[in-house]
Amino acid sequence: MARADASSSAKGRPNGDGMAAILAAGVGCAALGLFAFSGDAFESIDRFFNFYNPTGTLSGVTLTAIVVWLAAWRVLANRWGNRDVPVGKISLVAGALLVVGLVLTFPPFIDLLQGK
């Protein structure tokens, strides 16, 4: 009997917090790709993202992407925390953002976009 009660209470739990984490991860991946591409393409952005000379642009790109990821997670969790949101749509958007992040960190594709 206790097992049935546990499954019914879990079934009624809103999925907003979990979906906020998934979408925020996609946003963070896309931000990482966009920052990496921008830093590689533009000298001024490259200098902006150079937080620590031994690592160069990578230090600022990754730190800034982490801040974007955490901010997105916070905002989305605040908005969706007690709601049920569409899992399929959000997963699709998060997956697309992940692909954008991966493509923009792939050197042959970055070189193609820059005409190198």
Residue frames as qw, qx, qy, qz and C-alpha x, y, z in Angstrom:
[[0.000, 0.885, 0.466, 0.000, 0.00, 0.00, 0.00],
 [0.310, -0.781, 0.097, 0.533, 2.81, 2.43, 0.82],
 [0.431, -0.085, 0.589, 0.678, 4.31, 1.79, -2.61],
 [0.190, 0.660, 0.629, 0.365, 1.14, 2.95, -4.36],
 [0.184, -0.931, -0.229, 0.214, 1.07, 6.11, -2.26],
 [0.437, -0.550, 0.320, 0.635, 4.69, 6.92, -3.09],
 [0.364, 0.175, 0.644, 0.650, 4.14, 6.53, -6.84],
 [0.069, 0.805, 0.549, 0.214, 1.01, 8.66, -6.81],
 [0.267, -0.888, -0.060, 0.370, 2.74, 11.48, -4.93],
 [0.423, -0.338, 0.480, 0.690, 5.69, 11.40, -7.34],
 [0.307, 0.467, 0.687, 0.465, 3.26, 11.47, -10.26],
 [0.036, -0.913, -0.405, -0.034, 1.72, 14.69, -8.97],
 [0.461, -0.600, 0.093, 0.647, 5.03, 16.49, -8.60],
 [0.443, 0.875, 0.012, -0.197, 5.55, 19.32, -11.12],
 [0.864, 0.121, 0.188, 0.451, 8.40, 18.90, -13.61],
 [0.203, 0.969, 0.015, 0.140, 9.34, 22.58, -13.89],
 [0.420, -0.796, 0.415, 0.135, 12.53, 22.40, -11.82],
 [0.733, -0.106, 0.596, 0.311, 13.92, 19.48, -13.78],
 [0.575, 0.650, 0.389, 0.310, 13.05, 20.94, -17.15],
 [0.026, -0.993, 0.117, 0.010, 14.58, 24.26, -16.09],
 [0.554, -0.575, 0.536, 0.272, 17.85, 22.44, -15.42],
 [0.701, 0.232, 0.584, 0.338, 17.72, 20.70, -18.81],
 [0.386, 0.859, 0.246, 0.231, 16.99, 23.87, -20.78],
 [0.234, -0.936, 0.245, 0.099, 19.58, 25.85, -18.81],
 [0.682, -0.300, 0.555, 0.369, 22.19, 23.23, -19.74],
 [0.591, 0.536, 0.474, 0.373, 21.33, 23.77, -23.40],
 [0.074, 0.990, 0.056, 0.103, 21.57, 27.53, -22.97],
 [0.486, -0.749, 0.389, 0.228, 24.96, 27.16, -21.29],
 [0.713, 0.027, 0.565, 0.414, 26.25, 24.93, -24.11],
 [0.436, 0.761, 0.349, 0.329, 25.08, 27.38, -26.76],
 [0.161, -0.981, 0.106, 0.026, 26.65, 30.27, -24.84],
 [0.644, -0.477, 0.479, 0.359, 29.96, 28.39, -24.66],
 [0.641, 0.322, 0.534, 0.448, 29.91, 27.81, -28.41],
 [0.218, 0.918, 0.239, 0.228, 28.93, 31.39, -29.19],
 [0.340, -0.902, 0.228, 0.138, 31.61, 32.83, -26.90],
 [0.692, -0.260, 0.527, 0.419, 34.28, 30.48, -28.28],
 [0.547, 0.552, 0.468, 0.420, 33.36, 31.36, -31.86],
 [0.039, 0.984, 0.112, 0.133, 33.23, 35.09, -31.12],
 [0.505, -0.761, 0.320, 0.253, 36.56, 35.01, -29.31],
 [0.678, -0.036, 0.555, 0.480, 38.15, 33.24, -32.23],
 [0.430, 0.669, 0.472, 0.380, 36.60, 35.52, -34.85],
 [0.035, 0.922, 0.069, 0.378, 37.14, 38.96, -33.29],
 [0.538, 0.266, -0.456, 0.657, 40.34, 40.24, -31.70],
 [0.225, -0.464, 0.254, -0.818, 38.54, 42.63, -29.32],
 [0.851, -0.323, -0.069, -0.408, 36.33, 39.83, -27.97],
 [0.847, 0.114, -0.424, 0.301, 39.39, 37.60, -27.70],
 [0.248, 0.361, -0.444, 0.782, 41.05, 40.21, -25.47],
 [0.535, -0.434, 0.087, -0.720, 37.85, 40.65, -23.44],
 [0.940, -0.213, -0.153, -0.218, 37.67, 36.93, -22.65],
 [0.661, 0.303, -0.523, 0.446, 41.34, 36.65, -21.67],
 [0.580, -0.769, -0.024, -0.266, 40.88, 36.54, -17.88],
 [0.706, -0.561, 0.406, 0.152, 44.08, 34.60, -17.19],
 [0.297, 0.750, -0.489, -0.332, 47.06, 34.81, -19.56],
 [0.230, -0.329, 0.909, 0.116, 48.36, 31.21, -19.29],
 [0.440, 0.331, 0.834, -0.039, 45.01, 29.84, -20.54],
 [0.040, 0.036, 0.462, 0.885, 44.14, 32.73, -22.82],
 [0.452, -0.134, -0.242, -0.848, 40.60, 33.16, -24.09],
 [0.558, -0.200, -0.799, -0.107, 39.49, 29.79, -22.76],
 [0.222, -0.180, -0.667, 0.688, 39.48, 31.13, -19.20],
 [0.255, 0.191, 0.166, -0.933, 36.92, 33.84, -19.89],
 [0.515, 0.010, -0.591, -0.621, 34.86, 31.85, -22.35],
 [0.498, -0.209, -0.840, 0.049, 34.25, 28.98, -19.95],
 [0.135, -0.246, -0.592, 0.755, 33.74, 31.15, -16.87],
 [0.319, 0.153, -0.046, -0.934, 31.27, 33.40, -18.67],
 [0.548, -0.069, -0.689, -0.470, 29.38, 30.41, -20.10],
 [0.369, -0.241, -0.829, 0.345, 29.10, 28.96, -16.58],
 [0.072, 0.245, 0.361, -0.897, 27.66, 32.25, -15.33],
 [0.463, 0.077, -0.368, -0.803, 25.14, 32.26, -18.20],
 [0.506, -0.131, -0.842, -0.134, 24.19, 28.64, -17.44],
 [0.236, -0.280, -0.731, 0.576, 23.66, 29.35, -13.73],
 [0.211, 0.213, 0.122, -0.946, 21.68, 32.54, -14.44],
 [0.511, 0.000, -0.567, -0.646, 19.47, 30.73, -16.95],
 [0.440, -0.197, -0.868, 0.117, 18.89, 27.92, -14.48],
 [0.077, -0.262, -0.556, 0.785, 17.95, 30.37, -11.73],
 [0.345, 0.172, -0.104, -0.917, 15.54, 32.36, -13.91],
 [0.551, -0.026, -0.683, -0.478, 13.89, 29.28, -15.41],
 [0.369, -0.206, -0.854, 0.302, 13.59, 27.51, -12.05],
 [0.080, 0.242, 0.413, -0.874, 11.95, 30.59, -10.56],
 [0.468, 0.163, -0.250, -0.832, 9.44, 30.75, -13.41],
 [0.692, 0.055, -0.607, -0.388, 8.74, 27.03, -13.80],
 [0.006, 0.308, -0.845, 0.437, 9.39, 25.61, -10.32],
 [0.394, 0.150, 0.740, -0.524, 5.80, 24.79, -9.40],
 [0.652, 0.457, -0.055, -0.603, 4.46, 24.15, -12.90],
 [0.750, 0.112, 0.619, 0.204, 4.24, 21.33, -15.37],
 [0.227, 0.706, -0.337, -0.581, 5.92, 22.29, -18.61],
 [0.897, 0.393, -0.036, -0.197, 5.99, 20.42, -21.94],
 [0.698, -0.443, 0.497, 0.264, 8.83, 17.92, -21.74],
 [0.745, 0.362, 0.445, 0.339, 9.02, 17.22, -25.48],
 [0.308, 0.911, 0.092, 0.259, 9.29, 20.83, -26.63],
 [0.314, -0.894, 0.319, -0.016, 11.80, 21.81, -23.99],
 [0.774, -0.264, 0.510, 0.266, 13.93, 18.73, -24.60],
 [0.671, 0.561, 0.338, 0.347, 13.93, 19.46, -28.32],
 [0.106, 0.966, -0.080, 0.223, 15.02, 23.07, -27.76],
 [0.550, -0.717, 0.421, 0.073, 17.67, 22.00, -25.26],
 [0.824, 0.040, 0.472, 0.312, 18.97, 19.41, -27.72],
 [0.514, 0.767, 0.185, 0.338, 19.12, 21.99, -30.51],
 [0.152, -0.952, 0.233, -0.129, 21.03, 24.39, -28.24],
 [0.744, -0.436, 0.469, 0.190, 23.44, 21.59, -27.36],
 [0.760, 0.373, 0.378, 0.375, 24.06, 20.94, -31.06],
 [0.226, 0.938, 0.002, 0.261, 24.66, 24.67, -31.63],
 [0.441, -0.818, 0.369, 0.005, 27.20, 24.67, -28.82],
 [0.811, -0.156, 0.493, 0.274, 28.98, 21.61, -30.18],
 [0.644, 0.617, 0.288, 0.349, 29.08, 22.90, -33.75],
 [0.090, 0.961, -0.087, 0.246, 30.43, 26.30, -32.68],
 [0.492, -0.723, 0.483, 0.050, 33.27, 24.65, -30.78],
 [0.877, 0.142, 0.398, 0.230, 34.24, 22.35, -33.67],
 [0.275, -0.594, 0.314, 0.688, 37.36, 23.92, -35.27],
 [0.285, 0.130, 0.708, 0.633, 36.69, 22.89, -38.91],
 [0.048, 0.758, 0.628, 0.167, 33.22, 24.42, -38.75],
 [0.234, -0.846, -0.104, 0.468, 34.49, 27.60, -37.08],
 [0.328, -0.343, 0.492, 0.730, 37.12, 27.94, -39.80],
 [0.213, 0.427, 0.748, 0.461, 34.45, 27.43, -42.46],
 [0.060, -0.876, -0.469, 0.091, 32.28, 30.17, -40.97],
 [0.266, -0.807, 0.118, 0.513, 35.26, 32.53, -40.82],
 [0.662, 0.744, -0.069, -0.061, 36.35, 31.73, -44.35],
 [0.297, -0.722, 0.611, 0.132, 39.75, 30.39, -43.31]]
